[in-house]
Amino acid sequence: MIRLFKHYIPHNVVLLSLVDLVLLGFAGEIAWRVRVGQIGSNIGAFSERGSEIAGFAVFIWLSMIAVGSYSPEALRSLRFATARLFVAVGLGIIAISFINFLVPGTALWRSVLLIAMVVATGLLLGNRLFAARTMGVQTFRRRILVLGAGARAERLRLLSQSPDSGFVVAAFVDTGDTRTVVADAVERSNIADLGKYVERVGATEVVLALQERRNSLPLKDLLRVKTKGVHVNDFSSFLERETGRVDLDTLNPSWLIFSDGFSAGRRLSSMGKRTFDVLVSLLILIVGLPLIAIFAVLVKLESEGPAFFRQIRVGLYGQNFEVIKLRSMRTDAEKNGAQWAEKDDPRITRVGRLIRKLRIDELPQVWSVLKGEMSFVGPRPERPNFVSELEQELPFYAERHVVKPGITGWAQINYPYGASTEDARHKLEYDLYYAKNYTPFLDLLILLQTARVILWPDGAR
């Protein structure tokens, strides 16, 4: 994987996305030459249209990221990728047209955009067909050697068999530190030189899947491997990188303390994030007020009670604040006390189901963002009574409050809406990953991919 601003991205995704960006530029140039040739005009120097073509390529590329064109599903299924590409190209053209309406002369001609849209779709699909047939998904997978043959090693074996896995296990080495679970593991006593064995199996990384036992690390072996230029990684860090979440089953305080993350260097990033929150929240409130007003009236017409729903939530450093949303449930929804939302929850009204699916009920929360109680990106703010229960049941739950809660977040785009303690546990693993690895780059990825959740609301409740 390639690490960009603390966030790991698979090599195949980076390569595919860069080729796509170049192809989009070619599509813009081809469209220009075709259209100019049709009207018999002079093609002109590339420098005269370079910025417009670059803008076309970048807007479509960002739209592809937003709708999930580089997700594991899109990399596995051509049908899935094709559907997302059509949506991405369409959204990109709409965005470019809107920008050109606000600032005339900053985009390619509409006729050129139409041709570019067709050419770009063909080139992007061709790129995916070529990659699938010539390279396949195995090409970019890293080969690792697992030191250990117990339960942790078995977890890595199962993870490597996932279709969207970024690695394959070249070999398992049984160190005798625990009960053997992986049957085909090679006993350490049968390997004369671990460093040479790593080279022989072609591994580029060694992962320690040993049980937590003091003085059990094979230091001589690890030193020999390290001097061969092979990367050595511990189990928790490897899982974090591969899954995009912090694994609670293997997490311990010392790993959080000594691992990379929670750096003080993000103070400047936090200032930039706050500036972004203020500017965008003001824009959304100004533009979105009519939409909020329309649905507030619809909520009032369908059921008795206030159009807006106010509730206390837990924010930064455990401080309570009041969140405002458009009401999507009946006023007696919690007459029997607080409870988790359910799939096809009968308490949700017809209008409420619509605004939840489109996430319109979240729009009034922008006021909390403007006041500084929330951010656009961060862990979902929970109610105080739920927080008290979850802090008792889930380790490190309080650590998710070291960053501001958000309207959208890493957990929200990677896991369906939580409706139980077990769901909360899974979402906590994503929240801890975000709190530990927060960067503006990760925020940008989350904001772009939120569009995917809105367009394909498979997790909305």
C-alpha positions as semicolon CSV with decimal commas, in nm:
position;residue;x (nm);y (nm);z (nm)
1;M;0,000;0,000;0,000
2;I;0,099;0,364;-0,051
3;R;0,063;0,596;0,246
4;L;-0,077;0,940;0,168
5;F;-0,108;1,177;0,464
6;K;-0,131;0,885;0,712
7;H;-0,398;0,707;0,507
8;Y;-0,313;0,385;0,324
9;I;-0,428;0,335;-0,034
10;P;-0,370;0,010;-0,230
11;H;-0,115;0,027;-0,512
12;N;-0,370;-0,093;-0,768
13;V;-0,609;0,188;-0,675
14;V;-0,336;0,453;-0,702
15;L;-0,218;0,323;-1,040
16;L;-0,571;0,284;-1,179
17;S;-0,672;0,634;-1,063
18;L;-0,363;0,800;-1,212
19;V;-0,418;0,627;-1,547
20;D;-0,783;0,736;-1,534
21;L;-0,677;1,097;-1,474
22;V;-0,447;1,089;-1,777
23;L;-0,719;0,929;-1,992
24;L;-0,965;1,198;-1,887
25;G;-0,720;1,460;-2,008
26;F;-0,689;1,273;-2,340
27;A;-1,070;1,258;-2,364
28;G;-1,094;1,635;-2,327
29;E;-0,829;1,694;-2,594
30;I;-0,984;1,442;-2,835
31;A;-1,327;1,601;-2,789
32;W;-1,184;1,946;-2,859
33;R;-1,011;1,832;-3,178
34;V;-1,323;1,648;-3,300
35;R;-1,553;1,945;-3,243
36;V;-1,313;2,202;-3,388
37;G;-1,267;1,978;-3,690
38;Q;-1,645;1,960;-3,739
39;I;-1,683;2,337;-3,757
40;G;-1,365;2,383;-3,959
41;S;-1,195;2,610;-3,708
42;N;-0,830;2,634;-3,606
43;I;-0,730;2,384;-3,331
44;G;-0,504;2,639;-3,162
45;A;-0,223;2,590;-2,911
46;F;-0,280;2,344;-2,625
47;S;-0,185;2,614;-2,372
48;E;-0,498;2,809;-2,470
49;R;-0,729;2,528;-2,352
50;G;-0,502;2,340;-2,108
51;S;-0,667;2,477;-1,792
52;E;-1,017;2,390;-1,919
53;I;-0,912;2,034;-2,008
54;A;-0,738;1,995;-1,671
55;G;-1,053;2,120;-1,497
56;F;-1,265;1,868;-1,690
57;A;-1,032;1,582;-1,595
58;V;-1,011;1,676;-1,226
59;F;-1,386;1,728;-1,182
60;I;-1,473;1,391;-1,339
61;W;-1,194;1,223;-1,140
62;L;-1,322;1,366;-0,810
63;S;-1,674;1,255;-0,903
64;M;-1,541;0,903;-0,958
65;I;-1,388;0,903;-0,609
66;A;-1,713;1,039;-0,467
67;V;-1,938;0,767;-0,607
68;G;-1,705;0,479;-0,521
69;S;-1,546;0,401;-0,856
70;Y;-1,231;0,287;-0,672
71;S;-1,407;0,084;-0,406
72;P;-1,331;-0,290;-0,370
73;E;-1,664;-0,375;-0,533
74;A;-1,583;-0,160;-0,837
75;L;-1,241;-0,324;-0,870
76;R;-1,398;-0,672;-0,860
77;S;-1,708;-0,626;-1,076
78;L;-1,709;-0,467;-1,423
79;R;-2,087;-0,425;-1,406
80;F;-2,059;-0,241;-1,074
81;A;-1,775;-0,026;-1,209
82;T;-1,971;0,061;-1,525
83;A;-2,274;0,182;-1,328
84;R;-2,058;0,402;-1,107
85;L;-1,867;0,542;-1,405
86;F;-2,185;0,657;-1,578
87;V;-2,302;0,829;-1,262
88;A;-1,959;0,985;-1,199
89;V;-1,925;1,124;-1,550
90;G;-2,278;1,264;-1,536
91;L;-2,223;1,429;-1,198
92;G;-1,891;1,571;-1,313
93;I;-2,046;1,729;-1,622
94;I;-2,325;1,880;-1,411
95;A;-2,068;2,025;-1,169
96;I;-1,859;2,169;-1,456
97;S;-2,170;2,322;-1,615
98;F;-2,269;2,480;-1,283
99;I;-1,921;2,629;-1,234
100;N;-1,927;2,762;-1,590
101;F;-2,267;2,919;-1,521
102;L;-2,126;3,100;-1,216
103;V;-1,797;3,191;-1,384
104;P;-1,854;3,196;-1,762
105;G;-1,564;3,096;-1,985
106;T;-1,396;2,865;-1,734
107;A;-1,501;2,535;-1,898
108;L;-1,499;2,370;-2,238
109;W;-1,784;2,440;-2,480
110;R;-2,102;2,244;-2,408
111;S;-2,070;2,059;-2,739
112;V;-1,711;1,966;-2,649
113;L;-1,823;1,849;-2,302
114;L;-2,084;1,622;-2,460
115;I;-1,825;1,459;-2,687
116;A;-1,575;1,440;-2,401
117;M;-1,831;1,265;-2,184
118;V;-1,879;0,989;-2,442
119;V;-1,506;0,953;-2,513
120;A;-1,417;0,954;-2,142
121;T;-1,669;0,682;-2,063
122;G;-1,528;0,462;-2,338
123;L;-1,166;0,516;-2,232
124;L;-1,237;0,455;-1,864
125;L;-1,423;0,132;-1,936
126;G;-1,145;0,023;-2,169
127;N;-0,890;0,088;-1,894
128;R;-1,080;-0,138;-1,656
129;L;-1,119;-0,414;-1,915
130;F;-0,747;-0,398;-1,992
131;A;-0,651;-0,409;-1,624
132;A;-0,885;-0,700;-1,552
133;R;-0,769;-0,913;-1,845
134;T;-0,396;-0,844;-1,847
135;M;-0,308;-0,792;-1,481
136;G;-0,592;-0,919;-1,264
137;V;-0,640;-0,842;-0,896
138;Q;-0,345;-1,058;-0,788
139;T;-0,086;-0,844;-0,964
140;F;-0,071;-0,571;-0,704
141;R;-0,105;-0,789;-0,395
142;R;0,194;-0,787;-0,159
143;R;0,349;-1,113;-0,040
144;I;0,386;-1,139;0,336
145;L;0,535;-1,395;0,572
146;V;0,341;-1,451;0,893
147;L;0,543;-1,528;1,203
148;G;0,304;-1,738;1,408
149;A;0,056;-2,019;1,351
150;G;-0,211;-1,958;1,613
151;A;-0,547;-1,783;1,613
152;R;-0,403;-1,453;1,496
153;A;-0,229;-1,619;1,202
154;E;-0,559;-1,784;1,108
155;R;-0,726;-1,441;1,104
156;L;-0,465;-1,320;0,855
157;R;-0,518;-1,630;0,640
158;L;-0,893;-1,564;0,625
159;L;-0,837;-1,194;0,555
160;S;-0,600;-1,275;0,267
161;Q;-0,874;-1,488;0,106
162;S;-1,110;-1,191;0,083
163;P;-1,161;-1,081;-0,283
164;D;-1,056;-0,724;-0,204
165;S;-0,751;-0,820;0,003
166;G;-0,430;-0,634;-0,078
167;F;-0,195;-0,916;0,022
168;V;-0,128;-1,288;-0,005
169;V;0,045;-1,502;0,258
170;A;0,363;-1,653;0,116
171;A;0,424;-1,872;0,423
172;F;0,338;-1,924;0,790
173;V;0,619;-1,993;1,037
174;D;0,523;-2,176;1,357
175;T;0,733;-2,038;1,644
176;G;0,573;-2,265;1,903
177;D;0,445;-1,971;2,108
178;T;0,085;-2,100;2,116
179;R;-0,142;-2,382;2,000
180;T;-0,105;-2,438;1,627
181;V;-0,416;-2,350;1,424
182;V;-0,268;-2,311;1,075
183;A;-0,195;-2,668;0,967
184;D;0,044;-2,591;0,679
185;A;0,276;-2,370;0,886
186;V;0,651;-2,443;0,867
187;E;0,817;-2,508;1,202
188;R;1,082;-2,253;1,291
189;S;1,326;-2,529;1,383
190;N;1,322;-2,645;1,020
191;I;1,444;-2,307;0,892
192;A;1,818;-2,253;0,924
193;D;1,818;-1,881;0,831
194;L;1,491;-1,690;0,849
195;G;1,630;-1,399;0,647
196;K;1,719;-1,625;0,354
197;Y;1,385;-1,805;0,387
198;V;1,200;-1,474;0,355
199;E;1,393;-1,404;0,035
200;R;1,322;-1,754;-0,099
201;V;0,944;-1,725;-0,061
202;G;0,949;-1,374;-0,210
203;A;0,798;-1,197;0,091
204;T;0,834;-0,819;0,115
205;E;0,693;-0,791;0,467
206;V;0,693;-0,998;0,786
207;V;0,390;-0,973;1,016
208;L;0,414;-1,074;1,383
209;A;0,106;-1,280;1,466
210;L;0,241;-1,394;1,802
211;Q;0,043;-1,409;2,124
212;E;0,107;-1,132;2,378
213;R;0,382;-1,293;2,587
214;R;0,667;-1,110;2,751
215;N;1,017;-1,194;2,618
216;S;0,867;-1,415;2,344
217;L;0,979;-1,201;2,048
218;P;1,241;-1,374;1,830
219;L;1,470;-1,071;1,826
220;K;1,759;-1,236;1,641
221;D;1,524;-1,353;1,366
222;L;1,363;-1,011;1,333
223;L;1,701;-0,836;1,320
224;R;1,816;-1,075;1,046
225;V;1,499;-1,005;0,847
226;K;1,523;-0,629;0,897
227;T;1,880;-0,618;0,770
228;K;1,758;-0,783;0,450
229;G;1,550;-0,472;0,382
230;V;1,220;-0,646;0,459
231;H;0,957;-0,448;0,648
232;V;0,851;-0,591;0,987
233;N;0,506;-0,505;1,121
234;D;0,312;-0,593;1,434
235;F;-0,030;-0,756;1,415
236;S;-0,241;-0,457;1,527
237;S;-0,072;-0,208;1,293
238;F;-0,104;-0,448;1,000
239;L;-0,478;-0,496;1,061
240;E;-0,526;-0,120;1,093
241;R;-0,359;-0,062;0,759
242;E;-0,541;-0,341;0,574
243;T;-0,892;-0,289;0,712
244;G;-0,905;0,088;0,771
245;R;-1,007;0,038;1,133
246;V;-0,850;-0,023;1,474
247;D;-0,902;-0,383;1,584
248;L;-1,047;-0,381;1,938
249;D;-0,977;-0,751;1,993
250;T;-0,601;-0,695;1,987
251;L;-0,584;-0,333;2,099
252;N;-0,391;-0,241;2,412
253;P;-0,298;0,098;2,564
254;S;0,074;0,060;2,489
255;W;0,006;0,019;2,117
256;L;-0,203;0,337;2,112
257;I;0,068;0,525;2,300
258;F;0,366;0,416;2,092
259;S;0,208;0,379;1,747
260;D;0,199;0,658;1,493
261;G;-0,106;0,880;1,542
262;F;-0,272;1,151;1,754
263;S;0,017;1,381;1,652
264;A;0,039;1,738;1,776
265;G;0,136;1,846;1,425
266;R;-0,228;1,852;1,318
267;R;-0,298;2,180;1,500
268;L;-0,259;2,369;1,173
269;S;-0,485;2,113;1,003
270;S;-0,749;2,173;1,271
271;M;-0,739;2,546;1,200
272;G;-0,790;2,477;0,831
273;K;-1,072;2,237;0,913
274;R;-1,248;2,499;1,125
275;T;-1,217;2,758;0,848
276;F;-1,367;2,512;0,602
277;D;-1,651;2,430;0,844
278;V;-1,742;2,797;0,890
279;L;-1,735;2,892;0,523
280;V;-1,921;2,584;0,396
281;S;-2,179;2,585;0,676
282;L;-2,263;2,950;0,599
283;L;-2,302;2,864;0,229
284;I;-2,521;2,560;0,300
285;L;-2,742;2,750;0,542
286;I;-2,797;3,027;0,290
287;V;-2,862;2,794;-0,005
288;G;-3,040;2,520;0,193
289;L;-3,283;2,732;0,395
290;P;-3,562;2,704;0,134
291;L;-3,520;2,325;0,123
292;I;-3,528;2,302;0,503
293;A;-3,840;2,522;0,510
294;I;-4,021;2,311;0,249
295;F;-3,961;1,983;0,430
296;A;-4,039;2,141;0,767
297;V;-4,384;2,223;0,629
298;L;-4,423;1,867;0,495
299;V;-4,328;1,723;0,835
300;K;-4,589;1,945;1,005
301;L;-4,858;1,853;0,753
302;E;-4,807;1,479;0,794
303;S;-4,802;1,453;1,172
304;E;-4,865;1,663;1,479
305;G;-4,577;1,808;1,671
306;P;-4,279;2,033;1,600
307;A;-4,104;2,020;1,264
308;F;-3,763;2,020;1,428
309;F;-3,625;1,765;1,669
310;R;-3,388;1,875;1,947
311;Q;-3,175;1,631;2,142
312;I;-2,872;1,635;2,373
313;R;-2,564;1,465;2,231
314;V;-2,207;1,411;2,353
315;G;-1,940;1,611;2,173
316;L;-1,572;1,701;2,198
317;Y;-1,406;1,579;2,520
318;G;-1,739;1,443;2,645
319;Q;-1,914;1,783;2,658
320;N;-2,290;1,782;2,596
321;F;-2,452;1,998;2,329
322;E;-2,794;2,027;2,165
323;V;-2,835;1,898;1,810
324;I;-3,120;2,006;1,580
325;K;-3,262;1,787;1,304
326;L;-3,578;1,773;1,098
327;R;-3,815;1,540;1,280
328;S;-3,843;1,205;1,100
329;M;-4,028;1,004;1,371
330;R;-4,360;1,032;1,545
331;T;-4,363;1,254;1,853
332;D;-4,431;0,949;2,075
333;A;-4,136;0,754;1,929
334;E;-3,963;0,726;2,266
335;K;-4,255;0,705;2,503
336;N;-4,101;0,383;2,639
337;G;-3,753;0,532;2,670
338;A;-3,450;0,572;2,444
339;Q;-3,393;0,289;2,197
340;W;-3,182;0,208;1,892
341;A;-3,322;0,275;1,545
342;E;-3,427;-0,042;1,362
343;K;-3,445;-0,146;1,000
344;D;-3,785;-0,040;0,861
345;D;-3,849;0,129;1,196
346;P;-4,230;0,168;1,236
347;R;-4,179;0,492;1,431
348;I;-4,053;0,671;1,117
349;T;-4,311;0,871;0,922
350;R;-4,346;0,863;0,543
351;V;-4,185;1,204;0,502
352;G;-3,929;1,101;0,762
353;R;-3,832;0,796;0,560
354;L;-3,772;1,016;0,255
355;I;-3,563;1,280;0,433
356;R;-3,358;1,011;0,606
357;K;-3,283;0,839;0,278
358;L;-3,177;1,170;0,120
359;R;-3,007;1,282;0,447
360;I;-3,210;1,605;0,439
361;D;-3,295;1,560;0,807
362;E;-2,925;1,628;0,879
363;L;-2,923;1,975;0,720
364;P;-3,020;2,172;1,037
365;Q;-2,712;2,022;1,207
366;V;-2,507;2,262;0,996
367;W;-2,602;2,522;1,261
368;S;-2,408;2,315;1,517
369;V;-2,114;2,309;1,276
370;L;-2,124;2,686;1,244
371;K;-2,125;2,724;1,624
372;G;-1,823;2,495;1,652
373;E;-1,996;2,214;1,842
374;M;-1,968;1,979;1,544
375;S;-1,766;1,946;1,225
376;F;-1,868;1,821;0,883
377;V;-1,648;1,515;0,933
378;G;-1,611;1,322;1,258
379;P;-1,761;1,041;1,467
380;R;-2,138;1,037;1,494
381;P;-2,249;1,214;1,816
382;E;-2,438;0,980;2,048
383;R;-2,682;1,042;2,330
384;P;-2,546;1,064;2,687
385;N;-2,731;0,754;2,812
386;F;-2,600;0,545;2,520
387;V;-2,248;0,681;2,575
388;S;-2,258;0,586;2,944
389;E;-2,362;0,230;2,857
390;L;-2,112;0,190;2,574
391;E;-1,822;0,322;2,783
392;Q;-1,893;0,044;3,029
393;E;-1,914;-0,228;2,762
394;L;-1,660;-0,119;2,499
395;P;-1,293;-0,050;2,571
396;F;-1,151;0,287;2,457
397;Y;-1,497;0,421;2,371
398;A;-1,418;0,755;2,539
399;E;-1,122;0,805;2,300
400;R;-1,359;0,870;2,010
401;H;-1,441;1,203;2,176
402;V;-1,090;1,345;2,124
403;V;-1,217;1,487;1,793
404;K;-1,534;1,682;1,720
405;P;-1,839;1,479;1,618
406;G;-1,945;1,512;1,258
407;I;-2,241;1,500;1,023
408;T;-2,056;1,238;0,819
409;G;-1,754;1,029;0,910
410;W;-1,523;0,736;0,839
411;A;-1,754;0,496;1,024
412;Q;-2,067;0,628;0,853
413;I;-1,934;0,561;0,502
414;N;-1,781;0,222;0,588
415;Y;-2,044;0,063;0,812
416;P;-2,428;0,070;0,815
417;Y;-2,618;0,268;1,074
418;G;-2,553;0,114;1,418
419;A;-2,855;-0,042;1,586
420;S;-2,696;-0,247;1,864
421;T;-2,398;-0,267;2,096
422;E;-2,223;-0,496;1,849
423;D;-2,277;-0,242;1,570
424;A;-2,144;0,029;1,800
425;R;-1,834;-0,184;1,856
426;H;-1,764;-0,212;1,484
427;K;-1,824;0,159;1,429
428;L;-1,594;0,241;1,721
429;E;-1,310;0,063;1,538
430;Y;-1,358;0,301;1,243
431;D;-1,398;0,603;1,471
432;L;-1,070;0,524;1,648
433;Y;-0,897;0,491;1,312
434;Y;-1,024;0,838;1,218
435;A;-0,931;0,995;1,552
436;K;-0,584;0,842;1,529
437;N;-0,513;0,918;1,163
438;Y;-0,705;1,240;1,100
439;T;-0,569;1,456;0,816
440;P;-0,738;1,699;0,573
441;F;-0,675;1,437;0,302
442;L;-0,881;1,179;0,492
443;D;-1,154;1,439;0,547
444;L;-1,161;1,504;0,172
445;L;-1,197;1,133;0,097
446;I;-1,484;1,104;0,345
447;L;-1,666;1,408;0,206
448;L;-1,633;1,279;-0,150
449;Q;-1,748;0,927;-0,060
450;T;-2,045;1,061;0,136
451;A;-2,201;1,123;-0,205
452;R;-2,185;0,747;-0,262
453;V;-2,378;0,682;0,059
454;I;-2,642;0,937;-0,040
455;L;-2,680;0,800;-0,395
456;W;-2,674;0,436;-0,280
457;P;-2,815;0,459;0,075
458;D;-2,758;0,095;0,168
459;G;-2,678;0,192;0,526
460;A;-2,929;0,470;0,590
461;R;-3,188;0,424;0,861
